[in-house]
Amino acid sequence: MAEHTKVVTGEAIYTDKGIKLVDKGARMDSRMYDRLIQHKLRDPIDSHLLTEHLVDIPALQAQAMVQCETVELMKRLVQSQGGTERLLAPLRGIELPPQIAFKLTVMREQRPELFAHSLQMALVAIYLARQEGWSERECVPLATAALLHDVGMLYMDPAWTDAAYRLSGEERKHLVAHSITAMLVVRSAGVYSRAVEMAVLEHHERMDGSGYPRGVPGDAISPMGQILLLAEVVAAFFDKFKHMPGQRLSLMLRMNHKRYPLALVHRMLPLLYDEISPGTPLAPLLAEVTHGVAALSAVFQMWEKLLQTGQDEGRPDLVNHEAASFVQTSLLHLQKQLAEAGSHPDQQLDVLNYLKDDAEGMNELALVNREALWQLQAIVNACLRRWPPPAEPGHPLDAVVSQWCDACMQIQVKAPSQD
């Protein structure tokens, strides 16, 4: 940011031995920064940096108001609350010490989409809490945690923000660590409560224990953490998907009801309505559904085939191989979900004959397949994160899992656009 915005030291910077390295008011750039981090400093560099137009409470409120007027999801929240006051009021109580304001400014200037996402997530979190009867005062720490939940993303390689970039197993560990990094940043500010720290840490946990970084179940997740984990998903869906994000999110929440707080989900579902535009072309929907059926059928069959070749007889080794057992259990669960929804690949082939002229029904099938492919990608990501492929497989099932994950990644790359 210092390459195009004036960044200066608000205080002199010293080594841990008391030697002054930089005076107060010195201009900071990347070269000076690189030199400073070679030393062991008394205080973190960014605790002494200042820039013009720092993020402050009026700036947050102004940006939130713009989002309430222009972003469809925010408009729905405002309408449900009868105006903006109940949503925006808790923002006034957020504490922004200089080092936190600076980081938010870096986010706003360098990662504007991340800044917008964080503010939208704060508004969704406030909405959910208000619906649960929380007071304005109780919503302040919640809004704080939501606003700062992704500050750890600033410490990641910018290349990872490219959707086409494929993370290695080691890089996935760094990605998972961003919630820990964010919690440490919040803690280092020295002004926020333990509850705020924990909520930031928990924003990627899940009620069934399948989240990260700790993988704890719902009864071990704090009330604020439970709101944040749902608010994060809601904001992310509306960020990522341009085509019917509400209906897609509604479907995902209903298909994964054990992963999210049920009472909070019921607060959100009434707002997740979408309408199909008149004259919606059926050909792209048919192509997408056909691809989804073929892709899902292929990955299910491929797993069975690879699993069979990786075992001597029957399945005696499966229970003793964590990665293979995880994939097997996850795929069986996904197939059960699809079957209960009447959308297993084996069922869809028959259903398609009845929906060729039904845009609404075809769209529902397309959304089911998108959700199934998304869950499939989540299975692959979790597998690669928890069990990175070894350089030399020591067990026949190591190669089976690795080959299946690689094949799934290729199928996802070839999938039609989901925007």
C-alpha positions in Angstrom: 0.0 0.0 0.0 2.9 2.3 0.7 3.9 2.3 -3.0 0.8 4.4 -3.8 -0.4 5.8 -0.4 1.6 7.9 2.1 2.5 5.7 5.0 4.6 7.2 7.9 5.8 6.1 11.3 3.6 7.5 14.1 6.3 6.8 16.6 10.0 6.1 16.4 10.9 2.4 15.9 13.5 0.8 18.2 15.2 -2.6 18.4 14.6 -4.7 21.4 18.0 -3.4 22.7 16.7 0.2 22.6 18.6 1.3 19.4 16.6 3.7 17.3 16.2 2.6 13.7 13.6 5.1 12.3 12.4 8.4 13.6 8.8 9.4 14.1 7.3 10.8 10.8 9.6 8.8 8.5 8.1 7.7 5.2 7.7 4.0 5.0 8.0 1.9 1.8 8.6 -1.8 1.0 12.4 -1.4 1.0 12.5 0.2 4.5 10.0 -2.4 5.7 12.2 -5.3 4.4 15.2 -3.7 6.2 13.3 -3.3 9.5 12.1 -6.9 9.7 15.7 -8.1 9.6 15.9 -6.7 13.2 14.3 -7.9 16.4 12.1 -5.0 17.3 10.7 -3.8 20.6 7.2 -3.6 19.1 5.6 -4.8 15.9 6.2 -2.5 12.9 2.6 -2.0 12.1 1.7 -0.8 15.6 3.6 2.4 14.7 2.3 3.0 11.2 -0.1 5.7 10.1 -1.7 6.7 6.8 -4.2 9.1 5.5 -7.9 8.3 5.6 -7.7 5.6 8.2 -10.7 3.4 8.5 -12.8 4.7 11.4 -16.3 4.4 12.7 -17.9 7.1 10.4 -16.2 5.4 7.4 -17.6 2.0 8.4 -21.1 3.4 8.9 -20.9 5.2 5.5 -19.8 2.1 3.7 -22.4 0.0 5.5 -25.1 2.5 4.4 -24.0 2.2 0.8 -24.2 -1.6 1.0 -27.6 -1.4 2.5 -28.8 0.7 -0.4 -27.0 -1.3 -3.2 -26.5 -4.9 -2.2 -29.5 -7.2 -2.6 -28.8 -9.2 0.5 -28.4 -6.1 2.6 -31.6 -4.6 1.2 -33.5 -7.8 2.4 -32.0 -7.4 5.9 -33.0 -3.8 6.1 -36.5 -4.5 4.9 -36.9 -7.3 7.5 -35.6 -4.9 10.3 -37.8 -2.0 9.2 -34.9 0.3 8.4 -31.1 0.6 8.8 -30.9 1.8 12.4 -31.0 -1.6 14.1 -28.4 -3.0 11.8 -26.0 0.0 11.8 -26.3 1.1 15.5 -23.9 -1.6 16.9 -21.1 -0.4 14.6 -20.9 2.8 16.6 -19.6 0.8 19.6 -16.7 -0.9 17.9 -13.3 -0.1 19.2 -10.6 0.5 16.6 -7.1 1.1 18.1 -4.6 2.5 15.7 -3.0 -0.9 14.7 -6.4 -2.4 14.0 -7.6 0.6 12.1 -4.4 0.5 10.0 -4.9 -3.2 9.1 -8.5 -2.5 8.1 -7.2 0.3 5.9 -4.7 -2.0 4.3 -7.6 -4.4 3.7 -9.8 -1.7 2.2 -7.1 -0.4 -0.1 -5.4 -3.7 -1.1 -8.3 -6.2 -0.8 -11.5 -4.2 -1.2 -13.5 -7.3 -1.9 -12.4 -8.8 1.5 -13.2 -5.5 3.3 -16.7 -5.5 1.7 -17.2 -9.1 2.6 -16.2 -8.5 6.3 -18.6 -5.6 6.6 -21.4 -7.5 5.0 -20.8 -10.4 7.3 -21.0 -8.0 10.3 -24.4 -6.8 9.1 -25.6 -10.4 8.6 -24.4 -11.3 12.1 -26.1 -8.3 13.6 -29.3 -9.3 11.8 -29.2 -12.9 13.2 -28.5 -11.7 16.7 -31.2 -9.1 16.6 -33.7 -11.8 15.4 -32.6 -13.8 18.5 -33.4 -10.9 20.8 -29.9 -9.5 21.4 -29.6 -5.9 22.5 -27.5 -3.3 20.7 -24.9 -3.5 23.4 -24.7 -7.3 23.1 -24.2 -6.9 19.3 -21.2 -4.7 19.5 -18.6 -7.5 20.3 -20.3 -9.7 17.7 -20.0 -7.0 15.1 -16.4 -6.5 16.1 -15.5 -10.2 15.7 -17.3 -10.3 12.3 -15.5 -7.2 11.0 -12.1 -8.6 12.0 -12.7 -12.3 11.3 -10.7 -12.4 8.1 -7.8 -10.0 9.0 -5.6 -13.2 9.0 -6.1 -13.3 5.2 -3.8 -10.3 4.9 -0.9 -12.6 5.9 -1.5 -15.0 3.0 0.1 -15.1 -0.4 -2.0 -12.9 -2.7 -1.7 -15.6 -5.4 -4.0 -17.7 -3.3 -6.9 -15.3 -4.0 -7.0 -16.4 -7.6 -9.8 -19.0 -8.0 -7.8 -20.8 -10.7 -4.7 -21.2 -8.4 -4.4 -24.8 -7.1 -3.2 -25.0 -3.5 -0.7 -27.6 -2.5 -1.3 -29.7 0.7 1.1 -27.5 2.7 -0.5 -24.3 1.4 -3.9 -25.6 2.5 -2.5 -25.8 6.1 -1.6 -22.1 5.8 -5.1 -21.3 4.5 -6.7 -23.1 7.4 -4.4 -21.2 9.8 -5.8 -17.8 8.8 -8.5 -17.9 11.5 -5.7 -18.6 14.1 -3.7 -15.7 12.7 -6.8 -13.4 12.9 -7.4 -14.4 16.5 -3.7 -13.6 17.4 -4.0 -10.2 15.7 -7.2 -9.4 17.7 -5.5 -10.6 20.9 -2.4 -8.4 20.2 -4.5 -5.3 20.1 -5.1 -5.7 23.9 -8.6 -4.1 23.9 -11.0 -7.0 22.9 -12.6 -9.6 25.1 -11.9 -13.3 25.2 -15.3 -13.8 23.6 -14.3 -11.7 20.6 -11.1 -13.7 20.2 -12.9 -17.0 20.3 -15.6 -16.0 17.9 -12.9 -14.9 15.4 -11.2 -18.3 15.8 -14.4 -20.2 15.4 -15.8 -18.7 12.2 -15.0 -21.7 10.1 -16.1 -24.4 12.7 -19.2 -26.5 12.0 -21.9 -27.8 14.4 -21.1 -31.4 13.4 -17.4 -31.0 14.2 -16.3 -31.0 10.5 -14.9 -27.4 10.5 -11.6 -25.9 11.4 -9.1 -25.1 12.9 -10.1 -27.2 16.0 -12.9 -29.4 14.6 -15.1 -29.0 17.7 -18.8 -29.8 17.8 -21.6 -27.3 18.3 -21.8 -27.5 22.1 -18.1 -26.4 22.2 -18.6 -23.4 19.9 -19.5 -20.1 21.6 -22.8 -18.4 20.8 -21.0 -15.6 18.9 -19.0 -18.3 17.0 -22.2 -20.0 16.0 -23.6 -16.8 14.6 -20.4 -16.0 12.8 -20.0 -19.4 11.1 -23.5 -19.0 9.6 -23.1 -15.3 8.7 -19.8 -16.1 7.0 -21.4 -18.7 4.7 -24.3 -16.4 3.9 -22.1 -13.4 3.0 -19.8 -15.7 1.0 -22.6 -17.2 -1.1 -23.9 -13.7 -2.1 -20.3 -12.6 -2.8 -19.5 -15.6 -5.0 -22.6 -16.5 -6.9 -24.4 -14.1 -9.2 -27.1 -16.5 -10.4 -29.8 -17.2 -7.8 -27.5 -17.1 -4.7 -30.4 -17.2 -2.3 -31.9 -20.4 -3.7 -28.6 -22.0 -3.9 -27.8 -21.1 -0.3 -31.2 -22.2 0.9 -30.6 -25.6 -0.7 -27.1 -25.9 0.7 -28.4 -25.2 4.3 -31.2 -27.7 3.9 -28.9 -30.4 2.6 -26.4 -29.7 5.4 -28.7 -29.1 8.3 -26.3 -30.8 10.8 -23.5 -28.4 10.0 -25.2 -25.1 10.9 -27.2 -23.8 13.9 -30.8 -24.9 13.1 -32.5 -22.0 14.9 -30.3 -19.4 13.2 -30.8 -21.1 9.8 -34.6 -20.8 10.3 -34.0 -17.1 10.9 -32.2 -16.8 7.6 -34.3 -19.0 5.2 -37.2 -16.5 4.7 -34.8 -14.1 3.2 -33.3 -16.5 0.7 -35.9 -16.1 -2.1 -35.0 -15.8 -5.8 -37.2 -15.5 -8.9 -36.5 -17.1 -12.2 -36.5 -14.5 -14.9 -39.2 -15.0 -17.6 -37.7 -16.5 -20.8 -34.8 -18.2 -19.0 -33.1 -20.3 -21.7 -33.4 -24.0 -21.0 -30.4 -25.1 -23.1 -27.7 -23.9 -20.7 -29.6 -25.4 -17.7 -30.0 -28.7 -19.5 -26.2 -28.7 -20.4 -25.3 -28.0 -16.8 -27.6 -30.7 -15.4 -26.3 -33.2 -17.9 -22.7 -32.4 -16.9 -23.6 -32.6 -13.2 -25.2 -36.0 -13.6 -22.2 -37.3 -15.5 -19.6 -35.8 -13.2 -21.2 -37.1 -10.0 -21.8 -40.5 -11.5 -18.1 -40.6 -12.6 -16.6 -39.7 -9.3 -18.8 -42.2 -7.4 -17.9 -45.0 -9.8 -14.3 -44.0 -9.9 -13.9 -44.3 -6.2 -15.4 -47.8 -6.1 -13.1 -48.9 -9.0 -9.9 -47.4 -7.5 -10.8 -48.7 -4.1 -11.3 -52.2 -5.5 -7.9 -52.2 -7.2 -6.2 -50.9 -4.1 -7.2 -53.8 -1.9 -6.3 -57.4 -2.0 -9.7 -58.7 -1.3 -13.0 -57.2 0.1 -12.4 -54.1 2.2 -10.3 -55.3 5.1 -7.9 -52.3 5.0 -10.5 -49.5 4.8 -11.1 -49.0 8.5 -7.4 -48.9 9.2 -6.7 -46.1 6.6 -7.9 -42.7 7.8 -8.0 -40.9 4.5 -9.8 -43.7 2.6 -12.2 -44.2 5.4 -13.0 -40.4 5.4 -13.6 -40.4 1.7 -15.8 -43.5 1.8 -17.9 -42.1 4.7 -18.2 -38.7 3.1 -19.3 -40.1 -0.3 -21.9 -42.4 1.2 -23.3 -39.4 3.1 -23.4 -37.3 0.0 -25.1 -40.0 -2.0 -27.7 -40.5 0.8 -28.4 -36.7 0.7 -28.9 -36.8 -3.0 -31.1 -39.9 -2.9 -33.3 -38.3 -0.1 -33.7 -35.2 -2.4 -34.6 -37.4 -5.3 -31.5 -36.1 -7.1 -29.0 -39.0 -7.1 -27.4 -39.3 -10.6 -29.3 -42.6 -11.1 -32.6 -40.8 -10.4 -31.9 -37.7 -12.4 -31.7 -39.5 -15.7 -35.4 -40.3 -15.4 -36.4 -37.0 -14.0 -34.8 -35.1 -16.9 -37.4 -36.5 -19.3 -40.2 -34.7 -17.3 -38.4 -31.4 -16.9 -37.3 -30.5 -20.4 -39.7 -27.6 -20.6 -39.8 -26.7 -17.0 -37.3 -23.9 -16.2 -38.0 -23.8 -12.5 -37.6 -27.6 -12.1 -34.5 -27.6 -14.3 -33.0 -24.8 -12.3 -33.6 -26.7 -9.0 -31.8 -29.8 -10.4 -28.9 -27.6 -11.6 -28.6 -26.1 -8.1 -28.7 -29.5 -6.4 -25.8 -30.6 -8.7 -23.9 -27.5 -8.0 -24.2 -28.0 -4.3 -23.2 -31.7 -4.7 -20.1 -30.7 -6.7 -19.3 -28.1 -4.1 -19.5 -30.7 -1.3 -17.4 -33.0 -3.4 -14.8 -30.2 -3.7 -15.0 -29.8 0.1 -14.3 -33.5 0.6 -11.3 -33.3 -1.7 -9.9 -30.1 0.0 -10.3 -31.6 3.5 -8.6 -34.8 2.4 -5.6 -33.0 0.8 -5.4 -30.7 3.9 -5.4 -33.5 6.4 -3.6 -36.2 4.5 -1.3 -34.6 1.9 -0.1 -37.1 -0.7 3.1 -38.7 0.4 6.2 -38.6 -1.9 6.2 -42.4 -1.9 2.9 -44.1 -1.0 3.5 -46.5 1.9 0.1 -48.1 1.6 -1.9 -49.2 -1.5 -4.8 -46.9 -0.4 -2.5 -43.9 -0.3 -2.3 -44.0 -4.1 -6.1 -44.7 -4.4 -6.9 -41.5 -2.4 -4.3 -39.4 -4.3 -5.5 -40.6 -7.7 -9.2 -40.0 -6.8 -8.5 -36.5 -5.5 -6.5 -35.6 -8.7 -9.3 -36.9 -10.9 -12.0 -34.9 -9.0 -10.0 -31.7 -9.3 -9.9 -32.2 -13.1 -13.7 -32.7 -13.2 -14.2 -29.5 -11.2 -12.0 -27.6 -13.6 -14.1 -28.7 -16.5 -17.5 -27.9 -14.8 -19.7 -25.3 -16.3 -19.7 -21.8 -14.8 -21.6 -21.6 -11.5 -22.0 -17.8 -11.5 
